[in-house]
Amino acid sequence: MNTRITELLGVKYPAIQGGMAWVAESTLAAAVSNAGGVGLIAGGAAPVDVVREEIRKVKKLTDNPFGVNIMLMSPNAEDLAQLVIEEQVPIVTTGAGNPGKFMEAWKTAGIKVIPVVPSVALAKRMERAGADALVAEGTEAGGHIGELTTMALVPQIVDAVDIPVIAAGGIADGRGLAAALMLGAEGVQMGTVFLASDECQIHDNYKNLVLNAKDTDSAVTGRISGCAACRQIRNKFTKRIMEKEREGLTQEEFEEACTGSLRKAVKDGDKDNGSFMAGQIAGMIKEIRSCQEILDSIFNDAEELIIRKSKQF
Ligand SMILES: O=C(O)COc1ccc(-c2c[nH]c(CNC(=O)Nc3ncc(Sc4ccccn4)s3)n2)cc1
């Protein structure tokens, strides 16, 4: 299929793999890019040298476009913003903040900049700042989230800006892609479905938690205390955090609890103390597949669905 996103990024599928902290490393990103989508390396809160190494690895593993996601709450954000210029990274997505101050330098370097936004106000601000496209991420998504659902947020951002919009949050099959296109999106960003991929390097306990999750198994920490809201699979960790939030948790204590626990999930598979970030769509994901199978099935199913549905009118 062709949209302004396939033209802008030079890819077969207008589908970005979410730049999930600790999860999105070179093996997964290269598999998604080789499959025709856009693989992302997570900046997360990782040291610059670690991210530089992953960028160099992914360049050896794929000749297709790839990107780096910079989480703007990270203390390394400034250094990572410079690194993507030095390493001539073609695509940069950003999350958890406003990338306005880096935009000019990135655009001058020829980088395609795609901020993730949770609201119309930020979408308009990012368009004015020079963003090439936007990811409109609904609250269904895993990790750090805003308040609005994908169904409500995407059409309002599409109506508010002229640059192409990519839908994210709750998308994991052809139906989700078809729905996103009907809402006016010209591509999708997906994270949770790629946790259940062969090439994803997370601990098997994490993959099994995703496969065994049911629709109501995600919890959002941070909302009670007004800290950064974070959607993840419900476990003893989320129960403990939410109890502490009711007693009063400082932002520092919350973030220390959150970012450290992500490694415990991804690397150690620590089911009681890990933060297993995943979106509400985890309840629909029942098998581990290759990134190629995931992308081919989503786009083939969406095409068949739209053709079939169009005949009902
Ligand atoms: O108004 C402003 O200045 C910016 O406001 C914003 C507020 C929120 C966002 C936003 C929402 N979702 C995203 C993109 N998604 C994400 O960033 N997802 C993430 N998952 C795990 C992360 S690591 C983390 C982060 C916070 C606490 C604990 N751990 S970041 N960006 C973007 C901008």
The ligand as an SDF file (V2000), in Angstrom:
LIG
                    3D

 33 36  0  0  0  0  0  0  0  0999 V2000
    3.7740   18.8110   26.8540 O   0  0  0  0  0  0  0  0  0  0  0  0
    4.9420   18.3940   26.7550 C   0  0  0  0  0  0  0  0  0  0  0  0
    5.9820   19.0310   26.9440 O   0  0  0  0  0  0  0  0  0  0  0  0
    5.1420   16.9600   26.3030 C   0  0  0  0  0  0  0  0  0  0  0  0
    4.0980   16.1460   26.8150 O   0  0  0  0  0  0  0  0  0  0  0  0
    4.0970   14.8460   26.4330 C   0  0  0  0  0  0  0  0  0  0  0  0
    3.5000   13.9490   27.3130 C   0  0  0  0  0  0  0  0  0  0  0  0
    3.4560   12.5780   26.9700 C   0  0  0  0  0  0  0  0  0  0  0  0
    4.0010   12.1550   25.7620 C   0  0  0  0  0  0  0  0  0  0  0  0
    3.9820   10.7660   25.4110 C   0  0  0  0  0  0  0  0  0  0  0  0
    3.0410    9.8360   25.7340 C   0  0  0  0  0  0  0  0  0  0  0  0
    3.4520    8.6550   25.1740 N   0  0  0  0  0  0  0  0  0  0  0  0
    4.5870    8.9070   24.5250 C   0  0  0  0  0  0  0  0  0  0  0  0
    5.3730    7.9460   23.7270 C   0  0  0  0  0  0  0  0  0  0  0  0
    5.4740    6.7370   24.4860 N   0  0  0  0  0  0  0  0  0  0  0  0
    6.4780    6.5990   25.4180 C   0  0  0  0  0  0  0  0  0  0  0  0
    7.3000    7.4590   25.6190 O   0  0  0  0  0  0  0  0  0  0  0  0
    6.4530    5.4040   26.0740 N   0  0  0  0  0  0  0  0  0  0  0  0
    7.3450    5.0770   27.0690 C   0  0  0  0  0  0  0  0  0  0  0  0
    7.2320    3.9440   27.7130 N   0  0  0  0  0  0  0  0  0  0  0  0
    8.1440    3.7770   28.7020 C   0  0  0  0  0  0  0  0  0  0  0  0
    9.0220    4.7790   28.8100 C   0  0  0  0  0  0  0  0  0  0  0  0
   10.3030    4.8500   29.9660 S   0  0  0  0  0  0  0  0  0  0  0  0
    9.4240    5.6280   31.3030 C   0  0  0  0  0  0  0  0  0  0  0  0
    8.8020    6.8540   31.0960 C   0  0  0  0  0  0  0  0  0  0  0  0
    8.1500    7.4060   32.1890 C   0  0  0  0  0  0  0  0  0  0  0  0
    8.1190    6.7310   33.3930 C   0  0  0  0  0  0  0  0  0  0  0  0
    8.7280    5.4940   33.4550 C   0  0  0  0  0  0  0  0  0  0  0  0
    9.3960    4.9720   32.4350 N   0  0  0  0  0  0  0  0  0  0  0  0
    8.6850    6.0040   27.6650 S   0  0  0  0  0  0  0  0  0  0  0  0
    4.9320   10.1670   24.6700 N   0  0  0  0  0  0  0  0  0  0  0  0
    4.6050   13.0820   24.8970 C   0  0  0  0  0  0  0  0  0  0  0  0
    4.6520   14.4270   25.2340 C   0  0  0  0  0  0  0  0  0  0  0  0
  1  2  2  0
  2  3  1  0
  2  4  1  0
  4  5  1  0
  5  6  1  0
  6  7  1  0
  6 33  2  0
  7  8  2  0
  8  9  1  0
  9 10  1  0
  9 32  2  0
 10 11  2  0
 10 31  1  0
 11 12  1  0
 12 13  1  0
 13 14  1  0
 13 31  2  0
 14 15  1  0
 15 16  1  0
 16 17  2  0
 16 18  1  0
 18 19  1  0
 19 20  2  0
 19 30  1  0
 20 21  1  0
 21 22  2  0
 22 23  1  0
 22 30  1  0
 23 24  1  0
 24 25  1  0
 24 29  2  0
 25 26  2  0
 26 27  1  0
 27 28  2  0
 28 29  1  0
 32 33  1  0
M  END
$$$$
